[in-house]
Amino acid sequence: MYHTHSPTALSLFQQAAQAGEFLITAEVAPPKGANSAHMIEMAATLKGRVHAVNITDGSRAVLRMSSLVASAILLQNGVEPICQMACRDRNRIALQADLMGAHALGIRNILALTGDPVKAGDHPDAKSVFDLESVRLLQLIQKMNQGVDCNDKPLTDGATDLFVGAAVDPQCASWSGLQSRFERKVTAGAQFFQSQLITDFERLEKFMDKIASVHNKPILAGIFLLKSAKNAQFINKCVPGVNIPEHIIERLAKAKHPLEEGVKIAAEQVQIARQLCHGVHMMAVKREDLIPKILDLAEVTKITKS
């Protein structure tokens, strides 16, 4: 049975974004299988420390439980989700159906993504859909929030009220490409942006000054917990557009306890990001329970519900 939630409980993230607070989100992957106990346990460790928990939608094209269902389960357990929605696996009919469903379940935060290519994942022979991409998905959500579907036909049973964000990569090689795509997403209705993992903070600063500052939308810098030098090298090799600097890899390699060193590095990065942008998006794959420790080290206080 779904419990009804007060509006305050639903939109803590939106309220904080609109109030100009330093925003903290964290990423949690849905289960691979039917048991959601581990996901619930990881999300529970983040209560009072993050404004919302991001639930991935087939990240890296690897099979996981539906992000919509996983988000609903978190909501039932008192955790506010940001439901990622990727265009790779659904056409516009299915996307609209899921967005209406999200609203009906009390899910208000959506991150609109194009989605990683199927070839990158564990089902390389699956058929890709990509009926839309992230900008057109944002435009679609804007329409649904105004009470019409993608063909401008009325949603006779009520408009959606979704707080929608998008991804941004300040480290993108093409500066003009970064600028035009970011601006298109703002025009299409993106209310907040979460970045890919950041290693070049000078580049982030330049992006904030030259591009983001004009639009006054919250930008959350992606902070990734590196567990070891090997982990950092793996990410450099396998995650497009990411280049973890050699001095960080060396620092992890020399550390007596690499995981603890990784926690320290992430905390330092949170402090740098705090000077540059409006928030952080924490990624600690399979060690989400360490996020509160990172935030403590970075002297980020607990979140009090307004």
N, C-alpha and C positions, 0 to 999 in steps of 0.2 A: 504494500500500500504506500503510495507517495504521500508524504505529509505536505501540508501547505506551509509555505515559508513566508515570514513577514518581508515586505519590500526591502527593509534594511539588511536582512540576512542575505538577500539575493544579490545586492549590488554594492557590496563593500568595495570591490575593485573599482567600479565606475565612480562611486562617491569619492574615493581617494584620488582617482585620476583627475576628477573635476575640481577637487579642492587643492590640487597642486602638491600633494604629498609625495615623498620619495617612495616609489612603487616597488614592491618586491613580489615577483612571481617565481614559481619553481616548476620544473618539468617532471612529470611522472608518466611512465609508459603503462598502458593497459596490460592485463595479463595475456600470456599466450596460452589460452585454455579457458576453462569455464570458472575457475576458482579465483575470485577477486580479493581474497584475504590479504595477500602480500601487498597489493596496491593500496588497499585501505590502511594497512599498517604503516606504510611509507608516508602516505598522505597525512595520517594522524600526527606523525612526528613534526609536521610543518604548521600545525594549528597555532595561531597566535604569532607566527613568524612571517607568514606571507599573506598578501592580500587575496591571492587566488592561485590555484594549481592548474597548470597547463596539461591537458591530456592529449597525447600525440595521436595522430590519425595515420596509421600505417607508415610511420617514419622510416626512411630509407627503403620504402616499399617492402618492408618485412611484416608478415602477417601478425596481427594482434587483435584483441577484442575491439569491437566497434567503439570509437571515441565517444559517440553519443551515449551509448549505454554505460560506458565506464564513467562518464561525467555525471550521469543520473545517479549512479551508485555512490559517487563521492558526495553529491548533494544530500542524499539520504543520510550520509554519515557526517553531516555538518561541515563539509569542506566546500568552499565555493570554487567551481571549476571554470577554466577557460577551455572550451571545446574546440579543438583544431578540426577544421574541415578542409580536406584536400579534394581537388578536382580530378585527380587521376582515376578514381574508381567509380565515379557516379556521373550520370548525365544531368542535365538541368532539371529534369523531372524529379529525380532522386534527391538532388541537392535541396530543392525547394521543400520536398516532403520532409527531409530530415531537419531543415531549419524550422518549419512549423512545429515539428515534434519537439525540438529543443526548447522552443518557447513554452509549449504546453507543459513540459516537465519542470519548468522553472529555471532552465539554463539560459542565462542572459548574455554571457560573454562568449564570443566566437572569434577564432583566429582563422582568417581566410587565406588558404595556401593553394598554390598550383599543385604541389605534390612531387615527390622524387620519382625519377623514371623507374619503370618496372624492372628494367635490366639490372638495376642496382640491388635488387632484393632477393628474397628466397623463393619467388615464383616467377623466374625470368620469362617463362612462356605465357604468362597471363596476358590477357588483352587489355591494353590501356584505353581509357575513355577520353579524358582531356577535352570534353565537350566545351568547357569554359577554362579560363585560367584565372589567377587570383584577382586581377583588376575587374574582370567581368563578373566574378563571383561577388566582389564588393558592391558593384553596381546593382546586382540582383538583390542583395540584402537591403540596400538602400530603398529599392522599390517595394520590397516586402514590408519594410518598416513604415512605408507610406500607404500600405494597404492594397497594393496591386502585385500581380505575379509578373514573370519576366516578359509576358506578352501584353502588359498593361491592362489585364482583366482583373476586376476587383476580387480581393480575398473576402468572399461573402461572410465568412465566419470570423473575421477579425484580423487586423494587421499584426505583425510581429513587433517586438520591442527588443531588439538585439543590439548590444554594445560590441562593435566589431573592430578588430585590429588586423594588422598585416605584418609580414616579415620585411626586414630591411637588412642589407649587407653593406655596412659602411666601408668594408675592406675590398669591395668590388673593384676590379682592375679598371673598368671604364667609368670615369668620373661623370661624364655626360649621361651615360646609360643609367647610373645610380640616381642622378638628379631627376631625369625625366620619369623613371619608373616610380620613384618616391612621390613625385608631384601628381602623377596619374592616380596613385593609390589614395592620396589625400583627397583629390577631386572626387574619386569614386566613393568616398565616405569613411575611410579608415580613421578611427578615433584614437588609436594608439599603435605603436610599433614595437615589435620585439626583434632584436638583432640576432644574427648568427653569432657564434662565439667570437669574442673580440680578443685579439692579441696585440693589435697595433692601436694603442690609445691616442697616439698623435693623429692618426687618421680619423679616429672617432671624433676627436676635438675639432678637426677641420670640417668634418661632415656636420657636426652640431652648429658650428659658426656660419658656414657658408650655405648650407641647404636647410637643415631642420629648423633653425631659429626663426625663419620667416613664417613657418606654419603653426608654431605653438601647439604641436601634438606631442604627448609624452613618448619619449624614446627610452626603451629599456635595453641596456647593454647585456648581451649574452655572456655569462660567466660560467666557465666549465671547470669542474673539479678534475684535475689530472692526477691519476693514481700512481704513475711511475713514468720513468723515461721511456720505457717501451710503449706505454699507453699513449704518450705524447707523439712518439714516432709513428704509431699506427694511425693516429688522427691526421697527422700531416700527409700520410700516404693515401688515406681512404676518404677523407672529407674534403670535397672540392672547395677551393677558395680559402682554406685555412692554412696558415703558416705559423706554427708555434716556434718562437725564436730559439736559437741554439742555446742562449744563456739560461733559459728556463729548463730546457732538456738536461743541460749539464747540472743545474742545481738539483734536479730530481735524481739524476744518476749518482751524485755525490752524497745525497742524504742518507743518513742511517735508517730513517723511517720515511720512505718516499711518500706514503699516503699522508702522513702528518705535514710533510713539506708542501704537498699539493693543497692541503687545507689552508696553509699559511699563504701560499701564492694566490689562491682564490680570494682570500680575505683582503689581501693587498689590492687586488684588482677591483674588488667592491668599493674600496676606499677611493681609488682613482676615479672610477665611474661616477661616484657620488659627486665629485667636483665638476663633472662634465655633462651629465644628462639626468633624466628624470627618474631613473630607476634601474633595477637589475633583474635579469631573467636567469635564474640559477639552474644549472644542469649538472647533476651528479649521478650519472647512470649507475643504477643498482646500489647507490649509497646516498639516497635522498636523506637518510637519517643524519648525515653529517652536515646538512645545510644549516641547521641552527648553530652548530659549532662555528662554521665559517662566518655567519652573521654576528655571533658574539665577538669573535676575534676582530671583526671589522667595526665593532662598536655600533652595530645597528640595533636599535631597541625593539622590544616587542611591539606588536601592533595592537592597539586598543580599538575595539569596535565603537564607532560613533553612534 
